[in-house]
Amino acid sequence: MQHERNNTYVNYFDLAVQIDPKTRLSRFIYEGHGIIADNISVRFENSEGKTIADLCSFGSVKYVWDQPLHETYSMIRMELTEAPDGFSEQTNFTFRVKRDRIEAEAEFLPDDITPVISGNVHFGKVEDCFAMCLDRDISSDDLRAAYGPASSTIDDCLFDRKCDEALRFSGSKGRKLGFSHADGCYTFEARGFFTVESIIHVYETRFRTKYSCINKNNAFPTAHTGWMTWYSIKFEANEERVLKNARFQREFLYDYGAQTIWIDWDWCHRDFGDENAPDNIGFFQPNSEKYPHGFKYMSDEIKKLGFIPVLWVAPTIEPGFTEICKEFEDCIYTDCTTWCGKYFFDITDERVINELIPRAFNQIKEWGFDAVKWDCLPTTVGYADAYHEVLKHPEITSTEALRRVCLKAREVAGDDFYMMSCAGGNDREVLMLSDVADTARIGNDIFHWCDFIGDFVERILRFYSFHNVSFYCDPDNVVIRPEFSNFEQAKSRVSAVSLLGLPVTFGDELTELPADRIEMLRRALPTLDIHPMDIRESTHDGKRFFVTLAVNTAFECWNVFDLLNMQDCDAKYTVNLQNHLHIEDGDYLVFDFWNKKLLGIYNKEIELSLSSNASAVCAVRRVTGKPQIASTSRHLSQGAAELVSVCWDDESLCLKGSSKVVKNDDYQIFIYVPDGYKPTDGQVIDNILTLKPDNSENKTVNWKVSFTQNI
């Protein structure tokens, strides 16, 4: 059968463009990914931004396919004639397909007319694809995060964490990424000369590290939360103290999102640098005086309370000459006393890899632990460097040897067994297991405020790009007891960790923590599925630490910022909404979370005065002109954790929605009431109506506020 040639498809290597001649809509195809964009339309705007035509406005079109000789592309040209008023006799619109990109441009347009190309994007699964900025200037110190399919005015790419690949969109006169909840996909719009470019191996190339996508099928689909022994009670940890804190956590924090109980290193160590450590306490011989019922009992008791038990481990170092040391004595290469232990097993030795590690992780599973914190890794790899010539296989690098050990553990424990690598004093330590571990400590221990600045603020600015992409960035424990944090410092620690979606590990004796600080922890729980919006390392100026969170839900988009004054004196800071939050021009409500106060309506800048080491956490919501939510009290995200739906009905003058509430939590919804509206019930103070939904039990509650309007 003879078919007519229509020239509406063009392919070059693994990219292709296909045009529907009936609708003149296009779609982009990428080998291995299928259709990556569809419903692609082209419209034309005048100098005032008004649409004056689209491709269908032209009465006739001729499709011309070409692969120019000696050029590195194929192309389709749409020759458009029978033009609407204001256009040339013929307008050309051309798609060029190259090895790594698709380009599109219009020719013969009047100077005051701009082509705008837009469409839907289907690049990986929505939950794995993020709008990001690929090449931000390092001098921009804001640390950007997002919850849901959020985007901002500076985002230029969609990154698929499953395959470490990005699609970068550009337009010579501007571009914008968005998300359509109706269609369930991202969208793009570009003005002028258009390019969409495929960039492969983004993280592997930029950070020269091995990459794998974070595993969401283990015990923690979001970053972990819960109490840990070491930072709170150190060597006083024992069976009774652990379960006492676990029961307290169950009663006062479980409903808010606490998940775990961590038993840290004291279970197999008697003291730091113990030169005369006993031979009956080690990895395979837990301290029976502290844990008389054994570790199977401990994990069972923790699970009965509804928590996930996590165990500190370091199976290649023993504190004393234990039974396992005797059995593997030929694998010990030094007996140098360190805080980690004294007897170091050779991580290049086949017996260590194939016998010791399987036995260790089978023991952990028999004890009933679902996750581990694998510590002493920096010391392990550092000593493997220092003693490398005496190792059994010095031809293997220290990093490769450690990776072999950890990969064997992963093989034994299973892909979905949760592992944290610890700690992260330098880049090698953080990233050497980036494709093996589920979480990586990014700094050293944090107790004092100076530790928080040096080992949290500085380190998270370097490594946040990896969080919830390849692994969870662990910021160490959130220590907020008065010994180490005054009230403002405690709020600042909680605020930053929570709004970045990082693990929240409680580093205080819960039963002794002041009630107002327990309340702080509640506002940080649960951890949300938050991801980064920049792929870069950054730094700070020593004065402020500025975190922004963009929230995108089916019912509303808003922003939250956390501004921390790192100085030891009072200071004033100016936040430019467009330049610092990267949002569109307009009027915005700004609400102070900790002080439960509407600061006002702003369209450009807001000045904040902060005391030493204090933080301001503010929600920024675009003014709708109708009664709307300004903030909620449940969580620092001010709605992302608990709001299920929100809707304004213009006909009935009703604001209604639903929220997931915690039993007996003093949950408040702060509703902004613009001038001209009045609620049928309740008092409005400074344009804010405070609503308190039913909190008699843990459930999703519906709420509703009716208004009258002065005309």
C-alpha positions in Angstrom: 0.0 0.0 0.0 1.3 3.4 -0.9 1.2 6.0 1.9 1.7 9.7 1.5 4.9 11.2 3.0 4.0 13.7 5.7 7.4 14.7 7.1 6.0 15.2 10.7 8.5 13.0 12.5 12.3 13.5 12.9 14.8 11.4 14.8 18.5 11.9 15.6 20.2 9.2 17.7 18.0 8.6 20.8 15.8 11.8 20.6 12.8 12.4 18.3 10.0 15.0 17.6 6.6 14.1 16.3 4.0 16.6 15.2 0.2 15.9 14.9 -0.7 17.5 11.6 -4.4 17.8 12.7 -3.8 19.7 16.0 -0.2 20.9 15.3 0.7 19.8 18.8 4.0 18.0 19.2 5.6 15.5 21.5 9.2 14.6 22.3 10.5 11.0 22.5 13.6 9.8 24.3 14.9 6.3 23.8 14.7 4.4 27.0 12.3 6.9 28.5 9.4 6.9 26.0 7.4 10.1 25.5 9.1 12.7 27.7 6.9 15.7 26.7 3.5 16.0 25.0 0.7 18.4 24.3 3.4 20.8 23.2 1.9 23.9 21.7 3.3 27.1 20.3 1.7 30.5 20.7 2.7 34.0 19.8 2.7 37.0 22.2 3.0 40.7 21.5 5.2 43.1 23.4 2.5 43.4 26.1 2.5 39.6 26.8 -0.9 39.1 25.1 -1.5 36.0 23.0 -2.3 37.0 19.5 -2.0 33.7 17.6 -0.9 30.1 17.7 0.2 27.5 15.1 -3.4 26.8 14.2 -4.0 30.5 13.4 -2.2 30.0 10.1 -4.3 28.8 7.3 -1.7 26.6 5.7 1.3 24.6 6.7 4.0 22.7 4.8 6.2 20.2 6.7 9.8 20.0 5.5 12.1 17.2 6.8 15.9 17.6 6.4 19.1 16.1 7.6 21.7 18.7 6.3 24.9 17.2 4.9 27.8 17.2 7.4 25.6 18.8 10.1 25.0 17.2 13.5 21.2 17.3 13.6 18.0 16.4 11.8 15.1 18.8 11.6 11.5 19.5 10.8 10.5 22.9 9.5 6.9 24.1 9.6 6.4 26.6 6.8 3.3 28.6 7.9 1.4 30.7 5.5 -2.0 32.4 5.2 -1.0 34.3 8.3 -3.1 36.3 10.7 -2.8 40.0 10.8 0.5 41.4 12.0 2.6 38.5 10.7 4.9 38.1 7.8 3.7 36.4 4.6 5.5 33.2 5.8 6.6 32.2 9.3 8.8 29.2 9.8 8.9 27.2 13.0 11.7 24.6 13.2 12.5 21.7 15.5 16.1 20.6 15.4 17.1 17.3 17.1 20.7 16.8 18.1 22.6 14.2 20.1 21.7 15.6 23.5 19.0 18.1 22.9 16.0 19.4 21.0 15.9 23.0 19.8 13.0 25.0 18.5 12.8 28.5 17.0 10.6 30.7 14.9 11.9 32.7 11.9 10.5 35.7 10.0 8.6 37.0 13.0 8.2 40.8 13.5 10.5 42.1 16.3 7.6 42.7 18.7 6.3 39.1 18.5 7.7 36.3 20.7 7.1 32.6 20.3 6.1 30.7 23.5 6.4 26.9 23.6 4.8 25.0 26.4 3.8 21.5 27.2 3.6 18.6 29.7 6.7 16.7 30.9 6.8 13.0 31.6 10.3 12.3 32.9 10.4 9.4 35.3 7.8 9.0 38.1 6.5 12.2 39.6 7.7 11.1 43.1 11.3 10.7 41.8 11.4 13.8 39.6 12.3 17.2 41.1 12.4 20.7 39.7 15.9 22.0 40.4 18.4 24.7 39.4 21.5 23.0 37.9 24.1 25.8 37.9 23.4 28.2 40.7 26.1 30.7 41.7 27.8 29.5 44.9 27.7 33.0 46.3 23.9 32.7 46.7 23.7 31.3 50.2 20.0 30.4 50.5 19.5 26.6 51.0 16.5 25.6 49.0 14.2 22.7 49.7 10.8 21.5 48.4 7.9 19.4 49.6 5.8 18.0 46.7 6.3 18.9 43.1 7.3 22.5 43.8 9.1 24.8 41.5 10.4 28.3 41.6 11.3 31.2 39.2 15.0 30.1 38.9 14.5 26.3 38.4 15.8 25.2 35.0 15.7 21.4 35.0 13.8 18.3 36.0 16.0 15.8 37.7 15.1 12.1 37.9 16.8 10.6 41.0 16.2 7.1 39.7 18.7 7.5 36.8 20.8 10.5 37.8 19.7 12.4 34.8 18.2 15.8 34.2 16.2 17.5 31.5 17.3 21.2 31.3 14.9 23.7 29.7 15.9 27.1 28.5 14.4 30.0 26.5 16.3 32.9 25.2 13.7 35.2 26.8 12.8 33.2 29.8 11.5 29.8 30.9 9.2 28.5 33.7 8.6 25.1 35.2 5.4 24.1 36.9 3.2 21.2 37.9 -0.4 20.4 36.8 -2.2 18.4 39.5 -5.1 17.9 37.1 -2.8 16.1 34.6 -0.4 14.7 37.2 2.7 15.9 35.6 5.3 18.7 35.4 4.9 21.5 32.8 7.3 23.8 31.0 7.0 27.1 29.2 9.8 28.8 27.3 9.9 32.1 25.5 12.1 32.8 22.4 14.7 30.3 21.2 13.9 27.0 23.0 16.2 24.1 24.1 15.6 21.0 26.1 18.8 19.2 26.9 19.5 15.8 28.4 22.3 15.7 31.0 23.4 12.3 32.1 25.3 11.2 35.2 24.6 14.5 37.0 25.8 13.6 40.5 28.5 11.1 39.4 30.0 13.8 37.2 29.7 16.8 39.5 30.7 15.2 42.7 32.9 12.3 41.3 31.1 9.8 43.4 29.2 6.5 42.9 25.5 7.1 42.6 22.4 5.1 43.3 18.9 6.3 44.0 17.8 6.4 47.6 15.9 3.3 48.7 12.4 4.1 49.9 11.4 0.4 50.6 13.2 0.0 53.9 12.1 0.9 57.4 12.2 4.6 56.7 10.4 6.0 53.6 11.1 9.4 55.2 14.0 10.4 57.3 14.1 8.7 60.7 13.0 10.2 64.0 13.5 9.0 67.5 15.6 8.8 70.7 19.2 7.8 70.9 21.1 6.7 74.0 24.6 8.2 73.5 23.9 11.9 73.4 21.4 11.8 76.2 22.8 9.5 78.8 26.1 8.2 77.4 27.6 5.4 79.6 24.6 5.4 81.9 22.6 3.7 79.2 21.1 0.3 80.2 18.1 -1.8 79.7 16.0 0.2 82.2 16.9 3.6 81.0 16.4 2.7 77.4 12.9 1.4 78.0 12.1 4.3 80.3 12.8 6.8 77.5 11.0 4.5 75.0 7.8 4.5 77.1 8.0 8.3 77.5 8.5 8.7 73.8 5.5 6.5 73.2 3.3 8.5 75.5 4.3 12.0 74.4 5.9 11.9 70.9 4.7 8.8 69.1 1.4 10.3 67.8 3.4 13.2 66.4 5.7 11.0 64.4 8.5 9.6 66.5 9.5 6.2 65.0 12.7 4.8 66.5 14.8 3.9 69.5 18.6 3.9 69.0 20.9 1.9 71.2 24.3 3.4 70.7 27.9 2.2 71.2 27.9 1.9 75.0 26.4 -1.6 74.7 29.7 -3.1 73.7 32.2 -0.5 75.2 33.0 0.2 78.8 34.8 3.5 78.3 36.7 5.7 75.8 40.1 4.4 74.9 39.9 1.6 77.3 43.4 0.1 77.4 42.3 -2.7 79.6 39.0 -3.4 78.1 37.5 -6.8 79.3 37.5 -9.8 77.1 33.8 -10.5 77.6 32.3 -7.3 76.2 32.3 -6.8 72.4 30.2 -7.1 69.3 29.2 -10.7 69.8 29.2 -10.3 73.6 26.9 -7.4 74.7 27.4 -6.0 78.1 25.2 -8.4 80.2 25.3 -6.2 83.3 23.6 -3.4 81.4 21.4 -5.6 79.2 20.7 -8.7 81.3 17.8 -9.9 79.2 19.8 -9.7 76.0 19.2 -7.9 72.7 16.4 -10.0 71.4 14.4 -9.0 74.4 15.3 -5.3 73.9 14.3 -5.3 70.2 11.0 -7.1 71.1 10.2 -4.6 73.8 10.9 -1.6 71.6 8.7 -3.1 68.8 5.9 -3.7 71.3 5.9 0.1 71.9 5.5 0.6 68.1 9.1 1.7 67.4 11.8 0.5 65.1 14.9 -0.7 67.0 18.2 0.5 65.7 21.6 -0.7 66.9 25.1 0.9 66.8 27.6 -1.4 65.2 31.3 -1.5 64.3 32.0 -5.2 63.6 35.6 -4.8 62.3 36.9 -3.3 65.6 36.8 -4.9 69.0 37.4 -3.1 72.3 39.0 -6.1 74.1 40.5 -9.4 73.1 37.1 -11.2 72.9 36.3 -14.6 71.6 35.9 -13.3 68.1 39.4 -11.8 68.3 40.8 -15.2 69.2 39.0 -16.9 66.3 40.1 -14.2 63.8 43.5 -13.4 65.4 45.3 -13.9 62.1 43.2 -11.1 60.6 44.1 -8.5 63.3 46.7 -6.1 62.0 47.0 -3.7 65.0 46.1 -3.4 68.7 46.2 0.4 68.9 43.8 1.7 71.5 41.3 4.3 70.2 37.8 5.4 71.2 36.4 2.9 68.7 38.2 0.0 70.2 41.7 -1.7 70.2 41.8 -4.6 67.8 41.4 -3.8 64.1 40.5 -6.6 61.6 42.0 -6.4 58.2 39.3 -5.2 55.8 41.1 -6.6 52.8 41.2 -10.1 54.2 38.8 -12.6 52.6 38.0 -14.2 56.0 36.8 -10.8 57.4 34.6 -10.2 54.3 33.3 -13.7 53.8 33.1 -15.0 57.4 33.2 -12.2 60.0 30.8 -9.8 58.3 28.1 -12.4 57.5 28.2 -13.7 61.0 27.9 -10.2 62.4 24.9 -9.2 60.3 23.2 -12.5 60.8 23.6 -11.9 64.5 22.0 -8.4 64.2 19.0 -9.9 62.4 18.7 -12.7 65.0 18.5 -10.0 67.7 15.6 -8.5 65.8 17.1 -5.1 64.8 15.7 -3.6 61.6 18.4 -1.0 61.1 22.0 -0.1 62.1 24.2 2.8 62.6 27.6 1.6 61.3 30.1 3.8 63.1 33.9 4.1 63.2 34.1 4.0 59.4 36.4 7.0 59.2 38.8 5.4 61.7 38.5 2.1 59.9 39.5 3.5 56.5 42.0 5.9 58.1 43.8 3.1 59.8 43.7 1.0 56.6 45.6 3.9 55.1 48.1 4.2 58.0 48.9 0.5 58.1 48.3 -0.3 54.4 51.6 -2.0 53.8 50.8 -4.7 56.4 47.3 -5.5 55.1 46.8 -8.8 53.3 46.0 -7.1 50.0 47.7 -3.7 49.8 47.0 -3.5 46.1 43.4 -2.8 47.1 42.7 0.8 48.1 41.4 1.4 51.6 38.1 2.8 50.2 37.6 -0.1 47.9 38.3 -2.5 50.8 35.8 -0.9 53.0 33.2 -0.9 50.2 33.7 -4.6 49.8 33.1 -5.2 53.5 29.9 -3.0 53.4 28.7 -4.6 50.2 29.0 -8.0 51.8 27.0 -6.7 54.7 24.4 -5.4 52.3 24.3 -8.8 50.6 23.7 -10.6 53.9 21.2 -8.1 55.4 19.3 -7.5 52.2 18.7 -4.5 50.0 15.9 -3.2 52.3 17.8 -3.4 55.5 18.5 0.1 56.7 22.1 1.2 57.2 23.6 4.5 58.3 27.2 5.2 57.7 28.9 7.2 60.4 30.6 9.7 60.5 31.5 12.5 58.1 34.5 14.6 59.0 35.6 14.9 55.4 34.2 14.3 51.9 35.6 10.7 51.5 33.9 9.6 54.7 30.5 11.1 53.7 30.5 9.9 50.1 32.5 6.6 50.0 29.3 4.6 50.6 26.9 6.9 48.9 25.5 4.0 46.8 25.5 1.4 49.6 24.3 3.2 52.8 20.8 4.6 53.2 21.9 7.5 55.4 25.3 9.2 55.9 26.4 11.3 58.8 27.7 14.6 57.3 29.7 15.9 60.3 31.1 15.1 63.7 29.2 14.9 67.1 27.1 17.9 67.9 26.6 19.0 71.5 27.5 22.7 71.9 26.2 25.6 69.8 29.6 25.9 68.1 29.3 22.3 67.1 25.9 23.0 65.5 27.4 25.8 63.4 30.5 23.9 62.4 29.2 20.4 62.0 25.6 21.1 60.9 25.3 24.5 59.2 28.6 24.3 57.3 28.2 20.6 56.4 24.6 20.7 55.3 25.5 23.6 52.9 28.0 21.2 51.4 26.0 18.0 51.2 22.3 18.9 51.1 22.2 18.1 47.4 22.4 14.4 48.3 19.6 14.4 50.8 16.6 12.3 49.8 18.2 11.9 46.4 20.9 9.4 46.9 20.8 9.0 50.7 19.5 10.8 53.8 21.9 13.4 55.2 22.1 12.8 58.9 22.8 16.0 60.9 23.6 14.2 64.1 21.4 14.4 67.2 19.2 17.4 67.9 20.4 18.3 71.4 18.2 20.9 73.0 18.6 20.6 76.7 19.5 23.8 78.6 23.1 22.5 79.2 23.9 22.9 75.6 21.2 25.2 74.1 19.4 28.3 75.4 15.8 28.6 74.4 16.4 30.5 71.2 19.2 28.1 70.2 17.0 25.1 70.8 14.3 26.5 68.6 16.9 27.3 65.9 18.2 23.7 65.9 14.8 22.2 65.6 13.6 24.6 62.9 16.5 24.1 60.5 16.6 20.3 60.8 12.8 20.0 60.4 12.3 22.3 57.4 15.0 20.6 55.5 13.4 17.2 56.0 16.4 15.8 57.8 16.5 13.0 60.4 15.4 14.2 63.8 17.2 12.2 66.4 16.5 13.2 70.0 19.8 13.6 71.9 18.4 14.4 75.4 17.0 12.4 78.3 13.4 12.8 77.4 12.1 12.3 80.9 14.1 15.3 82.1 13.6 17.6 79.2 11.6 20.7 80.0 8.0 20.6 78.7 8.5 23.6 76.4 11.3 21.8 74.6 9.3 18.6 74.2 6.8 21.0 72.5 9.5 22.1 70.1 10.2 18.5 69.1 6.5 18.0 68.4 6.5 20.9 66.0 9.4 19.2 64.1 7.5 15.9 63.7 6.9 14.1 61.5 9.8 14.4 59.1 8.4 15.3 55.7 9.4 13.9 52.3 11.5 17.0 51.5 14.1 17.2 48.8 16.7 19.7 47.6 16.2 22.2 44.8 19.8 22.9 44.0 22.6 20.6 42.9 25.6 22.3 44.3 27.8 23.0 47.3 27.4 26.3 49.1 28.7 28.3 52.1 27.6 31.0 54.4 28.8 34.5 55.4 29.1 33.8 59.1 26.1 36.0 59.8 23.0 34.2 58.7 21.8 30.7 57.7 18.8 31.0 55.4 16.6 28.0 54.6 13.6 28.2 52.2 11.0 25.5 51.7 8.6 25.5 48.7 5.4 23.6 49.3 3.2 22.3 46.5 -0.1 20.5 47.3 -3.2 19.9 45.3 -5.0 22.7 47.0 -2.3 25.3 47.6 1.3 26.4 47.0 3.2 28.4 49.6 6.7 29.0 51.0 8.3 28.9 54.4 11.6 30.4 55.3 13.9 30.0 58.3 16.3 32.8 59.0 18.9 32.1 61.6 21.0 34.8 63.1 24.3 33.1 63.7 25.9 36.1 65.3 26.3 36.5 69.1 24.6 39.8 69.0 21.2 41.2 67.9 21.0 41.8 64.2 18.6 43.0 61.5 18.1 41.2 58.2 16.2 42.0 55.0 14.4 39.2 53.1 13.6 40.0 49.5 10.7 37.8 48.6 11.5 37.6 44.8 15.3 37.3 45.1 15.6 35.1 48.2 12.4 32.9 47.9 12.4 33.0 44.1 8.6 33.6 43.8 6.6 35.6 41.4 5.8 39.3 41.9 2.7 40.0 44.0 1.3 40.6 47.5 2.1 38.0 50.2 1.0 37.2 53.7 3.9 36.7 56.0 3.2 34.8 59.3 5.7 34.2 62.1 5.3 30.6 63.3 7.0 30.6 66.7 5.3 33.9 67.7 1.9 33.0 66.1 1.7 36.4 64.6 0.8 37.9 61.2 3.7 40.2 60.3 1.7 41.8 57.5 1.3 41.9 53.7 4.5 42.4 51.7 5.2 42.6 48.0 9.0 43.1 48.0 11.0 43.2 51.2 10.6 42.4 54.8 13.0 43.4 57.6 13.4 41.2 60.6 15.1 41.9 63.9 16.6 38.8 65.6 18.3 38.3 68.9 21.6 36.3 69.1 21.3 32.8 67.6 17.5 33.2 67.2 15.5 32.0 64.2 12.4 33.4 62.5 10.3 30.8 60.7 7.7 32.5 58.5 5.1 31.2 56.1 4.7 33.2 52.9 1.4 32.8 51.1 0.1 34.8 48.1 -2.8 37.0 48.9 -6.0 35.8 47.3 -8.3 38.6 48.2 -10.6 36.0 50.0 -10.4 34.5 53.5 -7.5 32.1 53.4 -5.1 30.1 55.6 -2.2 32.2 56.9 -0.6 29.5 59.0 -1.2 26.4 61.2 0.3 25.4 64.5 0.8 21.7 64.0 4.2 21.7 62.2 6.9 24.1 61.2 5.9 23.7 57.6 2.6 25.4 58.6 0.3 23.1 56.8 2.3 20.5 54.8 2.2 17.9 57.5 -1.5 17.9 58.4 -3.7 19.8 55.9 -5.5 17.3 53.7 -7.7 19.7 51.8 -8.6 23.4 51.7 -11.2 25.1 49.5 -12.9 28.5 49.3 -16.4 28.6 47.9 -17.2 31.9 46.4 -20.9 31.2 46.2 -21.5 30.2 49.8 -18.7 32.5 51.2 -17.2 29.5 53.0 -13.7 28.3 53.7 -13.5 24.6 54.4 -11.1 21.8 54.6 -9.8 18.9 56.6 -6.8 18.3 58.8 -5.0 15.3 60.4 -5.0 16.2 64.1 -3.1 14.7 67.1 -5.2 13.8 70.1 -5.1 16.7 72.7 -2.7 18.7 70.6 -3.6 22.4 70.8 -4.0 22.6 67.0 -4.8 26.0 65.6 -5.6 27.2 62.1 -4.8 30.9 61.6 -7.2 32.3 58.9 -6.5 35.7 57.3 -9.7 37.7 57.0 -9.4 40.6 54.5 -11.3 43.8 55.0 -14.9 43.4 53.8 -15.3 39.9 55.2 -16.7 38.9 58.6 -17.0 35.3 60.0 -20.4 34.3 61.2 -18.7 32.9 64.3 -15.5 33.8 66.1 -13.4 36.9 66.8 -11.0 38.5 64.3 -7.9 40.2 65.8 -5.6 42.0 63.5 -7.2 40.3 60.5 -6.6 36.8 61.9 -9.4 34.4 63.0 -8.1 31.5 65.0 -9.9 28.2 64.4 -9.5 25.2 66.8 -10.8 22.0 65.2 -11.8 19.0 67.3 -8.8 17.3 68.8 -10.5 14.6 70.9 -8.7 11.8 69.1 -6.1 11.0 66.4 -8.1 11.4 63.2 -8.8 13.5 60.1 -11.3 16.2 61.0 -13.4 18.4 58.7 -13.7 22.1 59.5 -15.6 25.0 58.0 -15.9 28.7 58.5 -18.7 30.8 56.9 -18.4 34.5 56.2 -20.5 37.5 55.3 -19.3 40.1 52.9 -19.8 43.8 53.0 -20.6 45.0 49.5 
